[in-house]
Amino acid sequence: MRKVAIVGCGGSGKSHVARELGRILDAPVTHLDAAFYDEEWNALPTDKFTDVQRELVSQPRWVIDGNCNSTLQVRLEACDTVVLMDVSTVAALYGIFSRQLRHGAGHKGNGVHNRIHWGVIKYVATYRRKMRPRVMAKIEEFGAGADVVLLANRRQTLRWLRKVAAEQS
């Protein structure tokens, strides 16, 4: 496990898993929200964002978390492992609101990018029905050579991280 793409709904725990996995694997971690948005929440143009990701995935080791379905193919074609944070809608909604309470709004420099508004809530609430099938199709199409890990809840995630850590020891 040298090149890991972590995808899933907002609030699913992607950034936490990325930080832990980066530590375990001694690999650099990139949170795509940090690469995509500036301090005023202005988005990078898609072509530039794609170029940034191509540069990131050209490295020998990496952990990248973030959905960004429009550029997911770049990460899937380059990774050896895909981690899909496949938590329930309730768990994801809890995740975005509890993160906001713990960290407040804005950019925190550790992968935490909080900005809750109606669009975010709607995206999280409809992710499993609307976006998940699209993500799964892209994993099937572009991540064929990668190991795929589906993590459905926080307990399963913690067990998996402990297993990976034990395997790396």
DSSP file with accessible surface (Angstrom, degrees, kcal/mol):
  #  RESIDUE AA STRUCTURE BP1 BP2  ACC     N-H-->O    O-->H-N    N-H-->O    O-->H-N    TCO  KAPPA ALPHA  PHI   PSI    X-CA   Y-CA   Z-CA
    1    1 A M              0   0   68      0, 0.0     3,-0.1     0, 0.0    78,-0.0   0.000 360.0 360.0 360.0 104.0    0.0    0.0    0.0
    2    2 A R        +     0   0  115      1,-0.3    60,-2.4    59,-0.1     2,-0.4   0.595 360.0  41.9-124.3 -26.8    1.9    3.0   -1.3
    3    3 A K  E     -a   62   0A  56     58,-0.2    77,-2.6     2,-0.0    78,-1.8  -0.936  70.0-178.9-132.5 108.5   -0.7    5.1   -3.2
    4    4 A V  E     -ab  63  81A   0     58,-2.6    60,-2.7    -2,-0.4     2,-0.5  -0.935  15.3-164.9-121.5 125.0   -4.1    5.5   -1.5
    5    5 A A  E     -ab  64  82A   0     76,-2.5    78,-2.8    -2,-0.5     2,-0.5  -0.929  11.1-162.7-104.3 123.2   -7.1    7.4   -2.7
    6    6 A I  E     +ab  65  83A   0     58,-3.1    60,-2.2    -2,-0.5     2,-0.3  -0.942  16.7 169.3-109.7 122.6   -9.7    7.9    0.0
    7    7 A V  E     + b   0  84A   0     76,-2.8    78,-3.2    -2,-0.5     2,-0.3  -0.866  13.2 106.9-128.8 162.6  -13.2    8.8   -1.2
    8    8 A G  E     - b   0  85A   0     -2,-0.3    78,-0.1    76,-0.2    59,-0.1  -0.847  63.2 -43.3 151.6 175.7  -16.7    9.1    0.4
    9    9 A C    >   -     0   0    6     76,-0.8     3,-1.8    -2,-0.3     5,-0.4  -0.216  67.3 -89.1 -65.4 152.9  -19.3   11.5    1.6
   10   10 A G  T 3  S+     0   0   18      1,-0.3    86,-0.3     2,-0.1    -1,-0.1  -0.371 117.3  26.0 -56.5 140.2  -18.5   14.7    3.5
   11   11 A G  T 3  S+     0   0    4     84,-0.2    -1,-0.3    85,-0.1    84,-0.2   0.489  88.6 112.7  82.0   3.6  -18.5   13.9    7.2
   12   12 A S  S <  S-     0   0    0     -3,-1.8    -2,-0.1    83,-0.1    -3,-0.1   0.631  93.5-100.3 -84.7 -14.2  -17.6   10.2    6.6
   13   13 A G  S  > S+     0   0   19     -4,-0.2     4,-2.5    79,-0.1     5,-0.2   0.603  74.2 140.5 106.9  15.3  -14.1   10.5    8.2
   14   14 A K  H  > S+     0   0   25     -5,-0.4     4,-2.7     1,-0.2     5,-0.2   0.918  74.3  46.5 -56.7 -48.8  -12.0   10.7    5.1
   15   15 A S  H  > S+     0   0   22      2,-0.2     4,-2.6     1,-0.2    -1,-0.2   0.899 112.1  50.2 -66.4 -39.1   -9.6   13.3    6.5
   16   16 A H  H  > S+     0   0   78      2,-0.2     4,-2.5     1,-0.2     5,-0.2   0.949 113.0  46.4 -62.5 -47.2   -9.2   11.4    9.8
   17   17 A V  H  X S+     0   0    1     -4,-2.5     4,-3.2     1,-0.2     5,-0.3   0.914 111.4  52.9 -62.6 -40.4   -8.4    8.2    7.9
   18   18 A A  H  X S+     0   0    0     -4,-2.7     4,-2.8    -5,-0.2    -1,-0.2   0.932 110.1  46.9 -61.0 -46.7   -6.0   10.0    5.6
   19   19 A R  H  X S+     0   0   77     -4,-2.6     4,-2.1     2,-0.2    -1,-0.2   0.938 116.4  44.3 -60.9 -46.4   -4.0   11.5    8.5
   20   20 A E  H  X S+     0   0   56     -4,-2.5     4,-2.7     2,-0.2    -2,-0.2   0.928 115.4  47.3 -65.2 -44.5   -3.9    8.2   10.3
   21   21 A L  H  X S+     0   0    0     -4,-3.2     4,-3.1    -5,-0.2     5,-0.2   0.907 110.1  53.1 -65.8 -40.3   -3.0    6.2    7.2
   22   22 A G  H  X>S+     0   0    5     -4,-2.8     5,-2.0    -5,-0.3     4,-1.0   0.916 111.6  46.5 -59.3 -41.8   -0.3    8.8    6.3
   23   23 A R  H  <5S+     0   0  159     -4,-2.1     3,-0.4    -5,-0.2    -2,-0.2   0.946 114.9  46.0 -65.1 -47.3    1.2    8.4    9.7
   24   24 A I  H  <5S+     0   0   26     -4,-2.7    -2,-0.2     1,-0.2    -1,-0.2   0.912 122.1  36.1 -62.4 -44.1    1.1    4.6    9.6
   25   25 A L  H  <5S-     0   0    4     -4,-3.1    -1,-0.2    -5,-0.2    -2,-0.2   0.499 103.1-127.2 -89.1  -5.6    2.5    4.4    6.0
   26   26 A D  T  <5 +     0   0  142     -4,-1.0    -3,-0.2    -3,-0.4    -4,-0.1   0.945  63.2 140.7  53.7  50.8    4.9    7.3    6.4
   27   27 A A      < -     0   0   10     -5,-2.0    -1,-0.2    -6,-0.2    35,-0.1  -0.922  59.6-100.0-122.4 147.5    3.4    8.8    3.3
   28   28 A P        -     0   0   78      0, 0.0    35,-2.2     0, 0.0     2,-0.4  -0.415  37.3-143.4 -66.3 142.9    2.5   12.4    2.5
   29   29 A V  E     -c   63   0A  48     33,-0.2     2,-0.4    -2,-0.1    35,-0.2  -0.917  14.7-171.1-112.3 133.2   -1.1   13.3    2.9
   30   30 A T  E     -c   64   0A  31     33,-2.6    35,-2.4    -2,-0.4     2,-0.6  -0.993  11.0-156.3-123.7 127.4   -3.1   15.7    0.7
   31   31 A H  E >>  -c   65   0A  20     -2,-0.4     3,-1.2    33,-0.2     4,-1.1  -0.920  13.9-147.3 -98.2 115.8   -6.6   16.8    1.5
   32   32 A L  H 3> S+     0   0    0     33,-2.9     4,-2.4    -2,-0.6     5,-0.2   0.804  94.5  64.0 -60.8 -29.2   -8.1   17.8   -1.8
   33   33 A D  H 3> S+     0   0   63     32,-0.3     4,-2.5     1,-0.2    -1,-0.3   0.898 101.8  51.9 -59.2 -36.5  -10.2   20.6   -0.2
   34   34 A A  H <4 S+     0   0   56     -3,-1.2    -1,-0.2     1,-0.2    -2,-0.2   0.833 114.3  42.3 -68.8 -30.6   -7.0   22.3    0.7
   35   35 A A  H  < S+     0   0   30     -4,-1.1    -1,-0.2    -3,-0.2    -2,-0.2   0.773 118.7  45.1 -83.1 -26.8   -5.8   22.1   -2.9
   36   36 A F  H  < S+     0   0   42     -4,-2.4     8,-2.1    -5,-0.2     2,-0.4   0.839 110.6  48.9 -88.6 -36.7   -9.1   23.0   -4.4
   37   37 A Y  B  <  -E   43   0B  57     -4,-2.5     6,-0.2    -5,-0.2     2,-0.1  -0.837  65.5-148.6-110.7 144.4  -10.2   26.0   -2.3
   38   38 A D    >   -     0   0   68      4,-1.7     3,-2.1    -2,-0.4    -2,-0.0  -0.311  48.8 -81.0 -92.0-174.3   -8.3   29.1   -1.2
   39   39 A E  T 3  S+     0   0  130      1,-0.3    68,-0.2     2,-0.1    -1,-0.0   0.747 132.8  50.5 -62.5 -23.3   -8.9   30.9    2.1
   40   40 A E  T 3  S-     0   0  136      2,-0.1    -1,-0.3    66,-0.1     3,-0.1   0.199 120.7-106.9 -98.2  13.8  -12.0   32.7    0.7
   41   41 A W    <   +     0   0   51     -3,-2.1     2,-0.4     1,-0.2    -2,-0.1   0.746  66.6 154.2  66.7  26.3  -13.5   29.4   -0.6
   42   42 A N        -     0   0   92      1,-0.0    -4,-1.7     0, 0.0    -1,-0.2  -0.736  40.3-128.6 -82.9 133.2  -12.7   30.2   -4.2
   43   43 A A  B     -E   37   0B  55     -2,-0.4    -6,-0.2    -6,-0.2    -7,-0.1  -0.554  14.1-117.7 -85.5 144.9  -12.3   27.0   -6.3
   44   44 A L        -     0   0   55     -8,-2.1    -1,-0.1    -2,-0.2     5,-0.1  -0.541  43.9 -95.5 -71.1 141.6   -9.4   26.3   -8.5
   45   45 A P     >  -     0   0   67      0, 0.0     4,-2.7     0, 0.0     3,-0.3  -0.317  36.2-114.8 -58.3 145.9  -10.4   25.9  -12.2
   46   46 A T  H  > S+     0   0   82      1,-0.2     4,-2.7     2,-0.2     5,-0.2   0.866 113.4  52.4 -55.3 -42.0  -10.9   22.3  -13.1
   47   47 A D  H  > S+     0   0  107      1,-0.2     4,-2.1     2,-0.2    -1,-0.2   0.919 113.2  44.2 -64.5 -39.8   -8.0   22.1  -15.5
   48   48 A K  H  > S+     0   0  119     -3,-0.3     4,-2.5     2,-0.2    -2,-0.2   0.896 112.7  52.1 -69.4 -38.5   -5.6   23.5  -12.9
   49   49 A F  H  X S+     0   0    2     -4,-2.7     4,-2.2     2,-0.2    -2,-0.2   0.909 109.1  50.5 -63.9 -40.0   -7.0   21.2  -10.2
   50   50 A T  H  X S+     0   0   20     -4,-2.7     4,-2.5    -5,-0.2    -2,-0.2   0.925 109.9  50.3 -62.7 -43.0   -6.5   18.2  -12.6
   51   51 A D  H  X S+     0   0   93     -4,-2.1     4,-2.1     2,-0.2    -2,-0.2   0.903 108.0  53.2 -62.7 -41.5   -2.9   19.3  -13.1
   52   52 A V  H  X S+     0   0   55     -4,-2.5     4,-2.3     1,-0.2    -1,-0.2   0.935 111.1  46.7 -58.6 -45.4   -2.3   19.6   -9.4
   53   53 A Q  H  X S+     0   0    0     -4,-2.2     4,-2.9     1,-0.2     5,-0.2   0.893 107.6  55.3 -67.4 -37.9   -3.6   16.1   -8.9
   54   54 A R  H  X S+     0   0  145     -4,-2.5     4,-0.8     1,-0.2    -1,-0.2   0.899 109.9  47.8 -60.4 -39.6   -1.5   14.7  -11.8
   55   55 A E  H >< S+     0   0  118     -4,-2.1     3,-0.6     2,-0.2     4,-0.4   0.930 112.1  49.6 -64.8 -44.8    1.6   16.1  -10.1
   56   56 A L  H >< S+     0   0   40     -4,-2.3     3,-1.3     1,-0.2    -2,-0.2   0.924 111.0  48.0 -60.5 -45.8    0.5   14.6   -6.7
   57   57 A V  H 3< S+     0   0   15     -4,-2.9    -1,-0.2     1,-0.3    -2,-0.2   0.615  97.6  70.9 -77.0  -8.8   -0.1   11.1   -8.1
   58   58 A S  T << S+     0   0   75     -4,-0.8    -1,-0.3    -3,-0.6    -2,-0.2   0.628  80.3  98.6 -78.7 -10.2    3.2   11.1   -9.9
   59   59 A Q  S <  S-     0   0   78     -3,-1.3     3,-0.1    -4,-0.4    -3,-0.0  -0.351  84.9-119.6 -75.0 157.6    5.0   10.8   -6.5
   60   60 A P  S    S+     0   0   82      0, 0.0     2,-0.3     0, 0.0    -1,-0.1   0.760  94.7  21.9 -71.9 -24.7    6.1    7.4   -5.3
   61   61 A R  S    S+     0   0   61    -58,-0.0     2,-0.3     2,-0.0   -58,-0.2  -0.998  73.1 144.1-142.8 140.9    3.9    7.4   -2.1
   62   62 A W  E     -a    3   0A   5    -60,-2.4   -58,-2.6    -2,-0.3     2,-0.4  -0.972  33.7-150.9-169.8 156.9    0.8    9.3   -1.2
   63   63 A V  E     -ac   4  29A   0    -35,-2.2   -33,-2.6    -2,-0.3     2,-0.4  -0.989  24.1-177.5-129.7 122.7   -2.5    9.4    0.6
   64   64 A I  E     -ac   5  30A   0    -60,-2.7   -58,-3.1    -2,-0.4     2,-0.4  -0.990   4.6-167.5-125.8 125.8   -5.1   11.7   -1.0
   65   65 A D  E     +ac   6  31A   6    -35,-2.4   -33,-2.9    -2,-0.4   -32,-0.3  -0.913  36.2  85.5-114.4 143.2   -8.5   12.2    0.5
   66   66 A G        -     0   0    3    -60,-2.2   -57,-0.1    -2,-0.4    -2,-0.1  -0.523  58.4-124.5 145.9 151.5  -11.5   13.9   -1.1
   67   67 A N        +     0   0   15     -2,-0.2     4,-0.1   -60,-0.1   -58,-0.1   0.964  40.8 151.7 -82.4 -73.5  -14.3   13.2   -3.4
   68   68 A C    >   -     0   0   28      1,-0.1     3,-1.9     2,-0.1     4,-0.5   0.905  26.9-169.2  39.2  65.5  -14.1   15.7   -6.3
   69   69 A N  G >  S+     0   0   13      1,-0.3     3,-0.9     2,-0.2     4,-0.4   0.807  75.9  67.2 -57.9 -30.3  -15.8   13.2   -8.7
   70   70 A S  G 3  S+     0   0   88      1,-0.3    -1,-0.3     2,-0.1    -2,-0.1   0.779 115.5  27.5 -64.8 -24.0  -15.0   15.3  -11.8
   71   71 A T  G X> S+     0   0    3     -3,-1.9     3,-1.1    -4,-0.1     4,-0.8   0.246  87.1 109.7-118.9  12.4  -11.3   14.5  -11.3
   72   72 A L  H <>  +     0   0    0     -3,-0.9     4,-2.6    -4,-0.5     3,-0.4   0.851  68.7  68.1 -58.8 -33.4  -11.5   11.1   -9.5
   73   73 A Q  H 3> S+     0   0   76     -4,-0.4     4,-2.5     1,-0.2    -1,-0.3   0.873  92.8  59.3 -55.4 -38.6  -10.2    9.3  -12.5
   74   74 A V  H <> S+     0   0   16     -3,-1.1     4,-0.7     1,-0.2    -1,-0.2   0.932 112.1  38.6 -57.7 -46.7   -6.8   10.8  -12.1
   75   75 A R  H >X S+     0   0    0     -4,-0.8     4,-1.7    -3,-0.4     3,-0.5   0.900 114.7  53.1 -73.1 -40.2   -6.4    9.3   -8.6
   76   76 A L  H 3< S+     0   0    2     -4,-2.6    -2,-0.2     1,-0.2    -1,-0.2   0.882 106.4  52.0 -65.3 -38.9   -8.1    6.0   -9.4
   77   77 A E  H 3< S+     0   0  117     -4,-2.5    -1,-0.2    -5,-0.2    -2,-0.2   0.758 117.8  39.2 -68.4 -22.0   -5.8    5.3  -12.4
   78   78 A A  H << S+     0   0   31     -4,-0.7    -2,-0.2    -3,-0.5    -1,-0.2   0.639  97.4  91.1-102.6 -17.5   -2.7    6.0  -10.2
   79   79 A C     <  -     0   0   13     -4,-1.7   -75,-0.2     1,-0.1     3,-0.1  -0.363  52.2-160.1 -84.3 160.3   -3.6    4.4   -6.9
   80   80 A D  S    S+     0   0   51    -77,-2.6    67,-2.7     1,-0.3     2,-0.4   0.539  84.8  36.2-104.9 -13.6   -2.9    0.9   -5.6
   81   81 A T  E     -bd   4 147A   4    -78,-1.8   -76,-2.5    65,-0.3     2,-0.5  -0.997  62.1-164.1-141.7 134.0   -5.6    1.1   -2.9
   82   82 A V  E     -bd   5 148A   0     65,-3.1    67,-3.1    -2,-0.4     2,-0.6  -0.979   6.9-163.0-114.4 127.1   -9.0    2.8   -2.8
   83   83 A V  E     -bd   6 149A   0    -78,-2.8   -76,-2.8    -2,-0.5     2,-0.7  -0.963   4.9-163.6-109.3 117.0  -10.7    3.4    0.5
   84   84 A L  E     -bd   7 150A   0     65,-3.2    67,-2.7    -2,-0.6     2,-1.3  -0.908  12.1-148.6-102.7 113.5  -14.4    4.1    0.2
   85   85 A M  E     +bd   8 151A   3    -78,-3.2   -76,-0.8    -2,-0.7     2,-0.5  -0.709  23.8 178.3 -79.7  97.4  -15.8    5.6    3.4
   86   86 A D        +     0   0   18     65,-2.3    -1,-0.1    -2,-1.3   -78,-0.1  -0.376  15.7 154.0-106.0  52.0  -19.2    4.1    3.0
   87   87 A V        -     0   0    6     -2,-0.5    66,-0.2     1,-0.1   -78,-0.1  -0.323  48.3 -90.8 -80.8 164.0  -21.0    5.3    6.1
   88   88 A S     >  -     0   0   59     64,-0.5     4,-2.3     1,-0.1     5,-0.2  -0.208  34.5-110.9 -67.6 162.2  -24.7    5.8    6.5
   89   89 A T  H  > S+     0   0   42      1,-0.2     4,-2.8     2,-0.2     5,-0.2   0.913 119.7  52.7 -60.5 -42.7  -26.4    9.2    5.8
   90   90 A V  H  > S+     0   0  113      1,-0.2     4,-2.7     2,-0.2    -1,-0.2   0.929 109.6  48.6 -60.8 -44.1  -27.1    9.7    9.5
   91   91 A A  H  > S+     0   0   27      1,-0.2     4,-2.4     2,-0.2    -1,-0.2   0.900 112.4  48.6 -64.2 -40.2  -23.4    9.1   10.3
   92   92 A A  H  X S+     0   0    1     -4,-2.3     4,-2.3     2,-0.2    -2,-0.2   0.918 111.8  48.2 -67.7 -42.5  -22.2   11.5    7.6
   93   93 A L  H  X S+     0   0   45     -4,-2.8     4,-2.1     2,-0.2     5,-0.3   0.934 112.4  49.4 -62.4 -43.7  -24.6   14.2    8.7
   94   94 A Y  H  X S+     0   0  154     -4,-2.7     4,-3.1    -5,-0.2     5,-0.3   0.921 109.1  55.1 -58.1 -41.6  -23.5   13.7   12.3
   95   95 A G  H  X S+     0   0    6     -4,-2.4     4,-2.1     1,-0.2    -2,-0.2   0.905 108.3  45.2 -61.2 -44.8  -19.9   13.9   11.1
   96   96 A I  H  X S+     0   0    1     -4,-2.3     4,-1.6   -86,-0.3    -1,-0.2   0.908 117.8  43.5 -69.6 -37.7  -20.3   17.3    9.4
   97   97 A F  H  X S+     0   0   90     -4,-2.1     4,-2.2    -5,-0.2    -2,-0.2   0.916 114.6  48.0 -74.9 -39.8  -22.2   18.9   12.3
   98   98 A S  H  X S+     0   0   15     -4,-3.1     4,-2.6    -5,-0.3     5,-0.2   0.895 110.5  52.9 -68.0 -34.8  -19.9   17.4   15.0
   99   99 A R  H  X S+     0   0   51     -4,-2.1     4,-2.9    -5,-0.3     5,-0.5   0.921 108.3  51.1 -63.4 -41.6  -16.8   18.5   13.1
  100  100 A Q  H  X S+     0   0   51     -4,-1.6     4,-2.3     1,-0.2    -2,-0.2   0.917 112.0  46.7 -61.8 -42.3  -18.3   22.0   12.9
  101  101 A L  H  < S+     0   0  155     -4,-2.2    -2,-0.2     1,-0.2    -1,-0.2   0.901 117.5  43.0 -66.4 -40.0  -18.8   22.0   16.7
  102  102 A R  H  < S+     0   0  157     -4,-2.6    -2,-0.2    -5,-0.2    -1,-0.2   0.878 132.4  17.1 -72.5 -40.5  -15.3   20.6   17.4
  103  103 A H  H  < S-     0   0   66     -4,-2.9    -3,-0.2    -5,-0.2    -2,-0.2   0.588  93.5-136.9-113.2 -16.1  -13.4   22.8   15.0
  104  104 A G     <  -     0   0   28     -4,-2.3    -1,-0.2    -5,-0.5     2,-0.1  -0.174  44.1 -44.7  78.6-179.0  -15.5   25.8   14.0
  105  105 A A  S    S+     0   0   60      8,-0.1    10,-0.2    -4,-0.1     2,-0.2  -0.453  94.2  35.4 -86.3 158.1  -15.8   27.1   10.5
  106  106 A G  E    S-F  114   0C  19      8,-2.7     8,-2.3    -2,-0.1     2,-0.4  -0.475  95.7 -33.1 105.5-169.7  -13.0   27.8    8.0
  107  107 A H  E     -F  113   0C  31      6,-0.2     6,-0.2   -68,-0.2    -2,-0.0  -0.771  43.8-177.8 -93.3 130.7   -9.7   26.2    7.0
  108  108 A K        -     0   0   88      4,-2.4     5,-0.1    -2,-0.4    -1,-0.1   0.434  38.1-122.8-111.1  -4.0   -7.8   24.6    9.9
  109  109 A G  S    S+     0   0   78      3,-0.4     4,-0.1     1,-0.1    -2,-0.1   0.469  95.9  81.6  80.7  -2.6   -4.7   23.4    8.1
  110  110 A N  S    S-     0   0   60      2,-0.3   -91,-0.1   -76,-0.0     3,-0.1   0.042 122.2 -79.5-122.3  25.4   -5.1   19.8    9.0
  111  111 A G  S    S+     0   0    4      1,-0.3     2,-0.8   -80,-0.1   -78,-0.1   0.377  94.6 128.0  93.4  -6.1   -7.6   18.7    6.4
  112  112 A V        +     0   0    6    -97,-0.1    -4,-2.4     2,-0.0     2,-0.5  -0.783  26.7 168.1 -89.4 113.9  -10.5   20.2    8.2
  113  113 A H  E     -F  107   0C  17     -2,-0.8     2,-0.6    -6,-0.2    -6,-0.2  -0.927  12.5-172.1-126.6 101.6  -12.4   22.5    5.9
  114  114 A N  E     +F  106   0C   1     -8,-2.3    -8,-2.7    -2,-0.5     2,-0.1  -0.872  25.5 140.3-104.5 125.7  -15.7   23.5    7.4
  115  115 A R        -     0   0   92     -2,-0.6     2,-0.6   -10,-0.2     5,-0.1  -0.614  25.0-172.2-158.4  90.7  -18.4   25.4    5.6
  116  116 A I        +     0   0   44     -2,-0.1     2,-0.3     4,-0.1    -2,-0.0  -0.780  22.0 141.1 -92.4 125.2  -21.9   24.2    6.3
  117  117 A H    >>  -     0   0   82     -2,-0.6     4,-2.4     1,-0.0     3,-0.5  -0.893  67.3 -83.3-146.8 176.8  -24.6   25.6    4.2
  118  118 A W  H 3> S+     0   0  181     -2,-0.3     4,-2.8     1,-0.2     5,-0.2   0.879 125.9  55.5 -56.4 -39.3  -27.8   24.2    2.6
  119  119 A G  H 3> S+     0   0   36      1,-0.2     4,-2.3     2,-0.2    -1,-0.2   0.902 109.1  47.2 -61.2 -39.7  -25.9   22.9   -0.4
  120  120 A V  H <> S+     0   0   37     -3,-0.5     4,-2.7     2,-0.2     5,-0.2   0.929 112.9  48.6 -66.9 -45.2  -23.5   20.9    1.8
  121  121 A I  H  X S+     0   0   39     -4,-2.4     4,-2.9     1,-0.2    -2,-0.2   0.936 113.2  47.3 -61.4 -44.9  -26.3   19.5    3.9
  122  122 A K  H  X S+     0   0  108     -4,-2.8     4,-1.8    -5,-0.2    -1,-0.2   0.915 111.5  51.3 -63.7 -42.3  -28.3   18.5    0.7
  123  123 A Y  H  X S+     0   0   77     -4,-2.3     4,-0.8    -5,-0.2    -2,-0.2   0.945 114.2  43.2 -59.7 -48.1  -25.2   16.9   -0.8
  124  124 A V  H >< S+     0   0    1     -4,-2.7     3,-0.7     1,-0.2     4,-0.5   0.927 113.0  52.5 -65.1 -42.4  -24.5   14.8    2.3
  125  125 A A  H 3< S+     0   0   45     -4,-2.9    -1,-0.2     1,-0.2    -2,-0.2   0.798 120.2  33.3 -65.9 -27.7  -28.2   13.9    2.7
  126  126 A T  H 3X>S+     0   0   25     -4,-1.8     4,-3.0    -5,-0.2     5,-0.5   0.385  88.5 103.1-108.9   3.5  -28.4   12.6   -0.9
  127  127 A Y  I <X>S+     0   0    4     -4,-0.8     5,-3.0    -3,-0.7     4,-0.9   0.910  79.7  49.7 -54.4 -51.5  -24.9   11.3   -1.3
  128  128 A R  I  45S+     0   0   90     -4,-0.5    -1,-0.2     1,-0.2    -2,-0.1   0.874 119.3  38.4 -61.8 -33.5  -25.7    7.5   -1.0
  129  129 A R  I  45S+     0   0  170     -3,-0.3    -2,-0.2    -4,-0.2    -1,-0.2   0.896 132.2  20.4 -84.0 -39.7  -28.6    7.8   -3.5
  130  130 A K  I  X5S+     0   0  103     -4,-3.0     4,-0.6    -7,-0.2    -3,-0.2   0.905 131.0  27.0 -99.6 -52.5  -27.0   10.2   -6.0
  131  131 A M  I  X<S+     0   0   24     -4,-0.9     4,-2.5    -5,-0.5     3,-0.4   0.867 106.9  67.4 -87.7 -37.1  -23.3   10.3   -5.8
  132  132 A R  H  ><S+     0   0   58     -5,-3.0     4,-3.0     1,-0.2     5,-0.2   0.906  99.8  51.4 -54.3 -46.0  -22.3    6.9   -4.4
  133  133 A P  H  > S+     0   0   68      0, 0.0     4,-2.1     0, 0.0    -1,-0.2   0.899 111.3  48.9 -60.1 -35.1  -23.4    5.0   -7.6
  134  134 A R  H  X S+     0   0  141     -4,-0.6     4,-2.0    -3,-0.4    -2,-0.2   0.904 112.2  47.7 -68.9 -41.1  -21.3    7.4   -9.7
  135  135 A V  H  X S+     0   0    0     -4,-2.5     4,-2.6     2,-0.2     5,-0.2   0.932 111.6  50.5 -64.2 -44.8  -18.3    6.9   -7.4
  136  136 A M  H  X S+     0   0   60     -4,-3.0     4,-2.5    -5,-0.2    -2,-0.2   0.903 109.2  51.7 -61.2 -40.4  -18.7    3.1   -7.5
  137  137 A A  H  X S+     0   0   57     -4,-2.1     4,-2.5    -5,-0.2    -1,-0.2   0.905 110.6  48.1 -63.6 -40.5  -18.9    3.2  -11.3
  138  138 A K  H  X>S+     0   0   47     -4,-2.0     4,-3.3     2,-0.2     5,-0.6   0.897 110.1  51.6 -68.3 -38.7  -15.7    5.2  -11.5
  139  139 A I  H  X5S+     0   0   11     -4,-2.6     4,-1.9     1,-0.2    -2,-0.2   0.943 112.3  47.4 -60.8 -44.2  -14.0    2.8   -9.1
  140  140 A E  H  <5S+     0   0  158     -4,-2.5    -2,-0.2    -5,-0.2    -1,-0.2   0.914 120.0  38.4 -61.1 -43.4  -15.1   -0.1  -11.3
  141  141 A E  H  <5S+     0   0  133     -4,-2.5     3,-0.2    -5,-0.2    -2,-0.2   0.916 132.2  19.6 -77.8 -44.9  -14.0    1.6  -14.5
  142  142 A F  H  <5S+     0   0   40     -4,-3.3     3,-0.2    -5,-0.2    -3,-0.2   0.593 119.7  55.7-108.1 -12.4  -10.7    3.3  -13.5
  143  143 A G    ><< +     0   0    3     -4,-1.9     3,-1.9    -5,-0.6    -1,-0.2   0.026  63.7 128.7-109.0  28.5   -9.6    1.6  -10.4
  144  144 A A  T 3  S+     0   0   86      1,-0.3    -1,-0.2    -3,-0.2    -2,-0.1   0.815  74.8  45.6 -56.5 -35.6   -9.5   -2.0  -11.7
  145  145 A G  T 3  S+     0   0   83     -3,-0.2    -1,-0.3   -66,-0.1     2,-0.2   0.524  98.1  93.6 -87.8  -1.9   -6.0   -2.7  -10.6
  146  146 A A  S <  S-     0   0   13     -3,-1.9     2,-0.4    -7,-0.2   -65,-0.3  -0.573  78.8-116.4 -94.4 150.1   -6.5   -1.3   -7.1
  147  147 A D  E     -d   81   0A 116    -67,-2.7   -65,-3.1    -2,-0.2     2,-0.5  -0.689  33.4-146.4 -74.0 136.0   -7.5   -3.0   -3.9
  148  148 A V  E     -d   82   0A  63     -2,-0.4     2,-0.5   -67,-0.2   -65,-0.2  -0.942  13.8-169.7-113.2 125.8  -10.8   -1.6   -2.8
  149  149 A V  E     -d   83   0A  28    -67,-3.1   -65,-3.2    -2,-0.5     2,-0.6  -0.970   4.8-161.5-115.0 119.9  -11.6   -1.2    0.9
  150  150 A L  E     -d   84   0A  69     -2,-0.5     2,-0.6   -67,-0.2   -65,-0.2  -0.924   4.4-169.3-102.3 123.4  -15.2   -0.4    2.0
  151  151 A L  E     -d   85   0A   3    -67,-2.7   -65,-2.3    -2,-0.6     3,-0.1  -0.961   7.0-179.6-116.4 114.7  -15.5    1.0    5.5
  152  152 A A        +     0   0   47     -2,-0.6   -64,-0.5   -67,-0.2     2,-0.3   0.603  62.2   8.8 -94.3 -14.7  -19.1    1.2    6.6
  153  153 A N  S  > S-     0   0   77    -66,-0.2     4,-2.1     1,-0.1     5,-0.1  -0.974  76.9 -98.6-159.1 170.5  -18.8    2.7   10.1
  154  154 A R  H  > S+     0   0   98     -2,-0.3     4,-2.5     2,-0.2     5,-0.2   0.869 118.0  53.4 -66.5 -36.6  -16.3    4.2   12.6
  155  155 A R  H  > S+     0   0  183      2,-0.2     4,-2.3     1,-0.2    -1,-0.2   0.947 110.7  46.5 -64.3 -45.7  -15.7    0.9   14.5
  156  156 A Q  H  > S+     0   0   63      1,-0.2     4,-2.5     2,-0.2    -2,-0.2   0.900 111.4  53.5 -62.4 -38.5  -14.9   -1.0   11.3
  157  157 A T  H  X S+     0   0    9     -4,-2.1     4,-2.7     2,-0.2    -2,-0.2   0.933 108.3  48.5 -62.6 -46.1  -12.6    1.9   10.3
  158  158 A L  H  X S+     0   0   82     -4,-2.5     4,-2.3     1,-0.2    -1,-0.2   0.914 111.6  49.9 -62.8 -41.5  -10.7    1.8   13.6
  159  159 A R  H  X S+     0   0  127     -4,-2.3     4,-2.3     2,-0.2    -1,-0.2   0.920 111.5  48.8 -62.0 -44.1  -10.2   -2.0   13.3
  160  160 A W  H  X S+     0   0   30     -4,-2.5     4,-2.7     2,-0.2    -2,-0.2   0.927 110.3  50.2 -63.5 -43.7   -9.0   -1.6    9.7
  161  161 A L  H  X S+     0   0   10     -4,-2.7     4,-2.5     1,-0.2    -1,-0.2   0.909 110.6  50.0 -62.1 -40.3   -6.5    1.1   10.7
  162  162 A R  H  X S+     0   0  156     -4,-2.3     4,-2.4     2,-0.2    -1,-0.2   0.910 110.8  50.4 -63.4 -40.4   -5.2   -1.1   13.5
  163  163 A K  H  X S+     0   0  117     -4,-2.3     4,-2.3     2,-0.2    -2,-0.2   0.932 111.0  47.6 -62.8 -45.6   -4.8   -4.0   11.1
  164  164 A V  H  X S+     0   0    1     -4,-2.7     4,-1.6     1,-0.2    -2,-0.2   0.924 111.7  51.1 -62.0 -42.4   -2.9   -1.9    8.6
  165  165 A A  H  X S+     0   0   32     -4,-2.5     4,-0.9     1,-0.2     3,-0.2   0.917 110.2  49.3 -61.6 -42.4   -0.6   -0.5   11.4
  166  166 A A  H >< S+     0   0   69     -4,-2.4     3,-0.6     1,-0.2    -1,-0.2   0.898 109.6  51.8 -64.1 -39.6    0.1   -4.1   12.6
  167  167 A E  H 3< S+     0   0  115     -4,-2.3    -1,-0.2     1,-0.2    -2,-0.2   0.794 108.7  51.3 -67.8 -27.9    1.0   -5.2    9.1
  168  168 A Q  H 3<        0   0   91     -4,-1.6    -1,-0.2    -3,-0.2    -2,-0.2   0.632 360.0 360.0 -83.2 -15.8    3.4   -2.3    8.7
  169  169 A S    <<        0   0  135     -4,-0.9    -3,-0.0    -3,-0.6    -4,-0.0  -0.293 360.0 360.0 -74.1 360.0    5.2   -3.1   12.0
